[in-house]
Amino acid sequence: MTAFGTLDTATLSSLPTRKARFVRCLLGARDIRAAARTAEVSERTARRWLREPEVGSALVAAEAEALEAVARSLVVLGGEAVAALERVLADPDTPPAVAVRAADVVLARLLQLRELVAMESRLTALEARLANNETERSGNWWESESGR
């Protein structure tokens, strides 16, 4: 268990037990020293392990998994936050300054969301074009090799 919830055991299954425990501890610790202490290894050993590619890869995968869990929680909270803003805006007893601030928050986030969706769409199109160009280039490698 980490500060972000449970961690999929498959993420760390390639590591020996002590290294996997250290990675789990590192996800929930404020620094390497605290993680090492919790995992019951020396700080020197912990730092050496972090230089090992398999530990580094497992840590990156575990961090990504933890962040995905946080993102899912934020999505759930997002619905509740929007409902709270709706209540504030609909309440006739809401002071005007509070209502204006709530409206500002809604509009600002709406614009940010629009920008993110547009950027994601553009990025997806660019990735598709790049993949298409790479496919075309790799499909014609023999022509450039034979001098055609």
C-alpha positions in Angstrom: 0.0 0.0 0.0 1.3 3.4 -0.9 0.1 7.0 -0.3 -1.7 6.6 -3.6 -3.6 3.4 -2.8 -2.8 -0.2 -3.7 -0.1 -0.9 -6.2 -0.6 -3.6 -8.8 1.8 -6.4 -7.8 2.6 -7.2 -11.5 4.4 -3.8 -11.7 7.0 -4.9 -9.3 6.9 -8.7 -9.9 10.2 -8.7 -11.8 12.1 -7.4 -8.8 13.4 -9.3 -5.8 11.2 -8.9 -2.7 13.5 -6.5 -0.9 13.8 -4.2 -3.9 10.1 -4.3 -4.6 9.4 -3.4 -1.0 11.8 -0.5 -1.2 10.1 0.8 -4.4 6.7 0.6 -2.6 8.2 2.5 0.3 9.7 5.1 -1.9 6.3 5.9 -3.4 5.0 6.8 0.0 8.1 8.4 1.5 9.2 12.0 1.5 12.8 11.0 0.4 15.1 8.1 -0.2 16.4 8.1 3.4 12.9 7.6 4.8 12.0 5.0 2.2 15.2 3.1 3.0 14.5 3.2 6.7 10.9 2.0 6.2 12.1 -0.8 3.8 14.8 -1.7 6.4 17.8 -1.3 4.0 20.7 1.1 4.2 20.5 4.4 2.4 23.6 3.4 0.5 22.0 0.2 -0.7 18.8 2.1 -1.7 20.8 4.6 -3.7 22.7 1.8 -5.4 19.5 0.0 -6.3 18.1 3.2 -7.8 21.0 3.2 -10.3 20.0 -0.2 -11.5 17.9 -0.1 -14.7 15.4 -2.7 -13.5 14.7 -0.8 -10.3 14.5 2.5 -12.1 12.1 1.0 -14.7 10.0 -0.5 -11.9 9.9 2.8 -10.1 8.8 4.7 -13.2 6.1 2.1 -13.8 4.9 2.2 -10.2 4.9 6.0 -10.2 2.8 6.0 -13.4 0.4 3.5 -11.9 0.1 5.7 -8.7 -0.5 8.8 -10.8 -3.2 7.0 -12.8 -5.0 6.1 -9.5 -4.8 9.7 -8.4 -6.2 10.9 -11.8 -9.1 8.5 -11.4 -9.8 9.9 -8.0 -9.7 13.4 -9.3 -12.2 12.5 -12.0 -14.6 11.4 -9.4 -14.0 14.5 -7.3 -14.4 16.6 -10.4 -18.1 15.7 -10.7 -18.6 16.6 -7.0 -16.8 19.9 -7.5 -18.9 20.9 -10.5 -22.0 20.0 -8.5 -20.8 22.2 -5.6 -20.2 25.1 -8.0 -23.7 24.6 -9.5 -25.2 24.8 -6.0 -23.3 28.0 -5.2 -24.3 29.6 -8.5 -28.0 28.5 -8.1 -28.3 29.6 -4.4 -30.0 33.1 -4.2 -28.3 33.7 -0.9 -24.8 33.4 -2.3 -23.0 36.7 -2.0 -22.3 38.2 -5.5 -18.6 38.1 -5.0 -18.7 34.4 -4.3 -21.0 33.8 -7.3 -18.7 35.7 -9.5 -15.7 33.8 -8.3 -17.5 30.5 -8.8 -18.5 31.5 -12.3 -14.9 32.5 -13.0 -13.6 29.2 -11.9 -16.1 27.3 -14.1 -15.3 29.4 -17.1 -11.5 29.2 -16.6 -11.6 25.4 -16.2 -13.8 25.1 -19.3 -11.3 27.1 -21.3 -8.5 25.0 -20.0 -10.4 21.8 -20.8 -11.1 23.1 -24.4 -7.4 23.8 -24.9 -6.4 20.4 -23.6 -8.9 18.6 -25.8 -7.7 20.6 -28.8 -4.0 19.9 -28.0 -4.7 16.2 -27.5 -6.5 16.1 -30.9 -3.5 17.9 -32.6 -1.0 15.6 -30.9 -2.9 12.5 -31.9 -3.0 13.7 -35.5 0.8 14.5 -35.4 1.5 11.0 -34.0 -0.6 9.4 -36.7 1.3 11.4 -39.4 4.6 10.5 -37.8 3.7 6.8 -37.7 2.6 6.9 -41.3 5.8 8.6 -42.4 7.9 6.0 -40.5 5.9 3.2 -42.1 6.4 4.7 -45.6 10.1 5.1 -45.0 10.6 1.7 -43.6 8.6 0.2 -46.5 11.0 1.7 -49.0 14.4 1.1 -47.4 15.4 -1.4 -50.1 14.9 1.2 -52.9 17.4 3.6 -51.3 19.8 0.7 -50.6 19.8 -0.5 -54.2 20.3 3.0 -55.7 16.8 3.4 -57.2 
